[in-house]
Amino acid sequence: MRILLAIFDADTHFYNTVNLAWAFRAAGHEVYVAGPPQMERHVVASGLPHVPIGLEQDMMADVRTYPYDQLAHGTKWDIREEDPEVLNAEFARRALGVWYSDYSLGYMGHEEAVRDIADFARSWKPDVVLWDTISLVGQVASQVANALSVRILFGRDQFVRMANVIADAGEWDDYDNPMSKLLTKRLELVGEEYDPRLMFGDVTIDSNPSFSYDAWDLRRQRMRYLPYNGPSVVPDWLKVPAERPRVAFTIGLSLRQVDDDRFTLVSATVKLPELMEALGEVDAEVVATLDEDQITRVATIPDNVRIVGFVPLAPLLTTCSAIVHHGGAGTRNNAFVRGVPQVISPSWAWDEDFVARNAQRLGAGIMVDPDNLKPADVRDSVNRILSDDSFAKNAAVIQEEMLSYPTPAEVVRNLEEMVVEHRDTRG
């Protein structure tokens, strides 16, 4: 079979899809990755062939300069909203409209990318199109090629959650909602008609803990999360057991690229040196992943803190007793699947606060309020986790659940059967 993976300008989102793509390759199928030109180095480094589509852009650089109240995360219509007094059908419609807007489509599905992927899909005729839930060109390719449309979640299914709110109010219409309207416009560019299956795909791949599940009448396929941290080398110091408890500190790859005080656990009021000083008081080795610019901000490095530019997170976490981070999907799932308790000061992007609250509710972590962040709170949270083994035991429960999901190889076999069904029903 021919498998087309559609991505956008976000390396961490691509990393979330690599193992499924390689599972298809290992099963004997041909796999291409269609994405913006600037993603070529990430795709090629993974060993997969890249098909450039659309314009070369720098989404993260633009986010740094874009007015916060005009970003999807800064508007009044925040897709993270959970308060039932606020989250009604009108709010949910507007929240979907923010994401399915010309601004978002400018990065995840601009016109040039839509035309390019449609042309490629018509000529190559993939049997399956895989797409990240916020990559808005995959739906077009699956319609053009009449392919099985496979949506891949990276976190909570926020689009489905908003659709649920609208449906519960009796106001959902498959043909008249923010998603259908924008998809219709994009499909018209390439002479195709809208189909409701395109909103959420024929099947949804979900590798997240079960507490993230949001019900909807969708075909879902659980898949085990296998960490892929990009091309990397395990350093010598990580090859030997730690002599004392080890704690990881990271703000994630995506937020490094944004590097904006509005978005990270290193905020306008809490500076990196203050956090490093507080973690210097923890009776553990702290491994902090910082880039060169961030390193220059730390004039004095505590004796127990090891600062590294980059280290692959998966092998690092196998040696860690805790991790401090911003709640990003890749970071937390690396920790969940390794059974590592987490201290999370959640960022703004998608579902970080929801995940942090649930990690705390389940006793597998501690949430530190990002709006009232104090270095001492981070230090005390780490000390609490290191001194109370219930956190590790509860993290192991989530780990066991995630390891029980089918492997990517098993998922590929299921998707192969779905392709046969798809051909039988759609021709």
C-alpha positions in Angstrom: 0.0 0.0 0.0 1.0 3.6 -0.3 0.9 5.7 2.8 1.0 9.5 2.9 1.8 11.4 6.1 0.8 15.1 6.1 2.6 17.3 8.5 3.0 21.1 9.2 5.8 23.3 10.6 6.3 21.7 14.0 9.0 19.1 14.6 7.6 17.8 17.8 4.2 17.1 16.1 6.1 15.2 13.4 8.0 13.2 16.0 4.6 12.0 17.4 3.9 10.4 14.0 7.2 8.8 13.1 6.8 5.5 14.7 3.5 4.8 13.0 5.0 5.8 9.7 7.9 3.4 10.3 5.6 0.6 11.3 4.0 0.9 7.9 7.5 0.8 6.3 8.4 -2.3 8.4 5.2 -4.0 7.2 6.3 -3.5 3.6 4.4 -0.4 2.6 5.7 2.7 0.8 5.6 5.8 2.9 6.1 9.5 1.9 5.9 12.5 4.2 4.3 15.7 2.7 5.2 18.9 4.6 6.6 22.4 4.3 10.1 22.8 2.9 11.6 23.8 6.2 10.6 20.4 7.7 12.9 18.6 5.3 15.8 18.2 7.7 13.6 16.6 10.3 11.9 14.2 7.9 15.1 13.1 6.2 16.8 12.7 9.6 14.0 10.2 10.5 14.9 8.1 7.5 11.6 8.9 5.6 11.3 10.5 2.2 10.1 14.1 2.2 7.7 15.7 -0.4 7.8 19.5 -0.1 4.5 21.2 -0.2 3.5 24.9 0.1 5.6 27.8 1.2 8.6 28.0 3.5 7.5 29.6 6.7 8.7 30.0 10.3 5.6 29.5 12.5 7.5 29.7 15.8 9.2 33.0 14.8 5.9 34.5 13.9 4.4 33.4 17.1 7.1 35.3 19.0 5.9 38.6 17.4 2.2 38.1 16.9 -0.1 39.9 19.4 -1.1 37.4 22.1 -4.8 38.3 22.0 -4.9 37.4 18.4 -3.3 34.0 18.8 -5.6 30.9 19.1 -4.4 30.7 22.7 -4.9 34.3 23.6 -8.4 35.0 22.5 -11.4 35.1 24.7 -12.5 31.8 22.9 -9.9 29.6 24.4 -10.3 25.9 23.4 -9.0 24.8 26.8 -12.1 26.3 28.5 -13.8 23.8 30.9 -16.1 25.9 33.1 -19.7 24.8 32.4 -20.8 28.4 33.2 -18.8 29.6 30.3 -18.5 26.7 27.9 -21.8 26.7 26.0 -22.6 26.0 22.3 -21.8 29.5 21.2 -18.4 29.6 23.0 -17.5 26.2 21.5 -18.5 27.3 18.0 -16.2 30.4 18.4 -13.4 28.3 19.8 -13.5 26.0 16.8 -13.7 29.1 14.6 -10.5 30.4 16.0 -8.6 27.3 15.1 -10.4 26.8 11.8 -9.5 30.3 10.7 -7.5 31.9 7.9 -4.8 32.6 10.5 -4.4 28.9 11.5 -4.9 27.8 7.9 -2.0 30.1 7.0 0.3 27.7 8.7 -1.5 24.3 8.9 -3.2 24.5 5.5 -2.5 27.5 3.3 -3.6 27.6 -0.3 -0.3 26.6 -1.8 0.1 23.6 0.4 -3.5 22.5 -0.3 -2.9 22.7 -4.1 0.5 20.9 -3.8 -0.7 18.0 -1.7 -3.8 17.6 -3.9 -1.6 17.4 -7.0 0.6 14.8 -5.4 -2.3 12.8 -4.1 -3.9 12.7 -7.5 -0.7 11.4 -9.1 0.6 9.1 -6.4 -2.8 7.8 -5.2 -2.1 6.9 -1.6 -4.3 4.2 0.1 -4.0 5.8 3.5 -3.4 9.4 4.5 -2.2 10.0 8.1 -2.5 13.5 9.5 -2.0 15.4 12.8 -5.3 16.6 14.1 -4.3 20.3 13.5 -2.6 19.6 10.1 -5.3 20.9 7.8 -4.1 19.5 4.5 -4.4 15.8 5.3 -8.2 15.9 4.9 -7.8 17.3 1.4 -5.4 14.6 0.3 -7.6 11.8 1.6 -10.6 13.2 -0.3 -8.7 13.7 -3.5 -7.3 10.1 -3.4 -10.4 8.6 -1.8 -8.0 7.2 0.8 -8.6 6.0 4.3 -8.3 9.1 6.4 -6.4 8.6 9.7 -6.3 11.4 12.2 -3.5 11.3 14.8 -4.0 12.9 18.2 -1.1 14.5 20.1 -3.1 15.4 23.2 -6.7 15.8 24.3 -9.2 15.8 21.5 -10.2 19.4 21.9 -12.0 19.7 18.5 -14.2 16.7 19.4 -14.8 18.1 22.9 -16.1 21.4 21.4 -18.2 19.5 18.9 -19.7 17.6 21.9 -20.7 20.8 23.6 -22.5 22.0 20.5 -24.1 18.6 19.9 -25.3 18.4 23.5 -27.2 21.6 22.9 -28.8 20.1 19.9 -27.1 22.5 17.5 -24.4 20.4 15.7 -24.7 20.2 11.9 -22.1 18.2 10.0 -22.5 20.6 7.1 -22.8 23.9 8.9 -20.0 24.4 11.5 -16.6 26.2 11.6 -14.8 23.1 10.6 -17.0 22.2 7.6 -17.0 25.8 6.3 -13.2 26.1 6.2 -12.8 22.6 4.8 -15.3 23.3 2.1 -13.4 26.4 1.1 -10.1 24.5 0.9 -11.6 21.6 -1.0 -13.1 24.0 -3.6 -9.6 25.2 -4.4 -8.9 21.8 -5.8 -12.3 20.9 -7.3 -13.4 18.6 -4.5 -16.6 18.4 -2.5 -16.8 18.4 1.3 -17.5 15.1 3.1 -18.3 15.0 6.8 -15.9 12.2 7.3 -13.1 14.7 6.7 -13.6 16.6 10.0 -12.3 13.8 12.2 -11.1 11.2 9.7 -12.3 7.6 9.2 -10.3 6.5 12.3 -8.5 8.4 15.1 -5.2 7.2 16.6 -5.0 8.0 20.3 -1.8 7.3 22.4 -2.8 9.4 25.4 -3.7 8.3 28.9 -7.4 7.4 29.3 -8.2 10.4 31.4 -7.8 12.5 28.2 -10.6 10.6 26.4 -13.6 12.6 25.1 -16.5 10.5 23.9 -17.9 11.0 20.4 -19.3 8.6 17.8 -15.9 8.0 16.2 -13.8 5.0 15.4 -10.8 5.2 17.7 -7.7 3.1 17.7 -5.5 3.1 20.8 -1.7 3.0 20.1 1.2 2.6 22.4 3.3 5.8 22.7 6.9 5.1 21.7 9.2 8.0 22.3 11.0 9.4 19.3 13.3 12.3 20.2 14.8 13.0 16.9 18.4 12.2 15.8 20.4 12.0 19.0 23.4 10.5 20.7 23.4 9.1 24.3 26.2 10.9 26.1 28.8 8.9 28.2 27.5 10.2 31.5 24.0 8.8 30.7 25.4 5.3 30.1 26.1 4.7 33.8 23.7 4.7 36.7 23.2 8.0 38.6 24.9 8.1 41.9 22.0 10.0 43.5 18.4 10.7 42.5 18.2 12.4 39.2 15.7 15.1 38.1 15.1 16.4 34.6 14.3 20.0 33.9 13.0 21.1 30.4 10.7 23.5 28.7 10.5 21.3 25.7 11.6 21.7 22.1 8.6 23.7 20.9 8.8 26.3 23.6 12.5 26.7 23.2 11.8 27.8 19.6 9.2 30.3 20.8 11.3 31.5 23.7 8.7 34.0 24.8 8.0 35.0 28.4 4.2 34.7 27.7 4.4 31.0 27.1 7.0 29.2 29.3 7.5 28.2 32.9 10.3 30.7 32.8 8.1 33.8 33.0 8.4 37.5 33.0 8.4 37.4 36.8 10.4 34.2 37.4 13.8 34.1 35.7 15.8 31.0 34.8 18.6 31.8 37.3 16.1 31.9 40.1 14.7 28.5 39.2 18.2 27.0 38.9 19.1 28.4 42.3 16.0 26.9 43.8 16.7 23.5 42.2 20.3 23.8 43.5 18.8 23.2 47.0 17.3 19.8 46.0 19.3 16.8 47.2 19.5 15.3 43.7 21.3 15.7 40.4 19.3 18.1 38.2 19.8 17.7 34.4 18.6 20.9 32.8 18.2 21.0 29.0 18.8 24.6 27.9 19.9 26.2 24.6 23.0 28.5 24.3 21.0 31.7 24.9 19.4 30.3 28.0 22.7 29.0 29.3 24.1 32.5 29.1 21.4 33.8 31.4 22.6 31.5 34.3 25.6 33.2 35.7 26.1 30.7 38.6 25.3 27.1 38.1 24.7 25.2 41.3 27.0 22.2 42.0 24.1 19.7 41.6 22.9 21.0 38.3 24.2 19.6 35.0 23.3 21.9 32.1 23.2 20.3 28.6 22.2 21.7 25.3 20.3 18.6 24.3 19.9 15.1 25.5 17.4 12.6 24.2 14.5 12.6 26.7 13.6 8.9 26.6 17.0 7.5 27.8 17.4 10.4 30.2 14.0 9.6 31.9 14.9 6.0 32.4 17.4 7.3 35.0 15.2 9.9 36.5 13.1 10.0 39.7 11.2 13.2 38.6 10.9 15.7 35.8 10.0 19.4 35.9 8.5 20.8 32.7 5.8 22.9 31.0 3.3 20.1 30.2 3.9 19.7 26.5 2.5 16.6 24.9 5.9 15.0 23.9 7.5 15.7 27.2 4.7 14.4 29.4 4.0 11.3 27.3 7.7 10.5 27.4 7.4 10.7 31.2 4.1 8.9 31.5 5.3 5.9 29.4 8.5 5.8 31.6 6.6 5.9 34.8 8.3 9.1 36.0 6.4 11.5 38.4 6.1 15.0 37.0 6.1 18.6 38.3 4.2 20.6 35.8 3.8 24.3 35.5 1.5 24.2 32.5 1.9 26.4 29.4 -0.8 27.8 27.2 -0.9 25.8 24.0 -3.6 23.0 24.0 -4.3 21.0 27.1 -1.4 21.3 29.5 -3.3 22.6 32.4 -5.9 19.8 32.1 -3.1 17.2 32.0 -1.3 18.7 35.0 -4.5 18.7 37.1 -5.1 15.1 36.2 -1.6 14.0 36.9 -2.0 15.6 40.3 -5.5 14.1 40.9 -4.1 10.7 40.1 -1.1 11.2 42.5 1.4 10.9 39.6 2.5 14.5 39.7 2.2 18.0 41.1 0.8 21.0 39.3 2.5 24.4 40.0 0.3 27.4 39.2 2.0 29.2 36.3 0.2 32.4 37.2 1.7 32.5 40.7 4.9 30.7 40.0 7.5 30.8 42.7 10.9 29.0 42.5 10.4 27.7 46.1 7.2 26.0 45.0 9.1 24.1 42.2 11.8 23.1 44.7 9.3 22.0 47.3 7.3 20.0 44.8 10.4 18.1 43.6 11.4 17.4 47.2 7.9 16.1 47.9 8.0 13.7 45.0 11.5 12.5 45.9 10.5 11.8 49.6 7.1 10.2 48.9 7.2 6.9 46.9 3.4 7.0 46.3 4.1 9.4 43.4 6.3 6.7 41.6 3.7 4.0 42.4 0.9 6.1 40.9 3.0 7.1 37.9 3.6 3.3 37.3 -0.2 2.8 37.1 -0.5 5.2 34.2 2.6 3.7 32.7 1.1 0.2 32.8 -2.1 1.4 31.1 -0.1 3.1 28.3 2.1 0.1 27.8 -1.1 -2.1 27.4 -2.1 -0.2 24.2 -1.5 -2.0 20.9 2.0 -1.4 19.4 2.3 0.5 16.1 2.9 -2.8 14.3 -0.4 -4.1 15.6 -2.2 -0.9 14.7 -0.8 -1.2 11.1 -2.5 -4.6 10.8 -5.8 -3.1 12.0 -5.5 -0.2 9.6 -4.7 -2.7 6.7 -8.1 -4.3 7.4 -9.8 -0.9 7.5 -8.4 -0.1 4.1 -10.1 -3.2 2.7 -13.4 -2.1 4.4 -12.9 1.4 3.0 -12.5 0.1 -0.6 -15.5 -2.1 -0.2 -17.8 0.7 1.0 -16.4 3.7 -1.1 -15.0 1.9 -4.1 
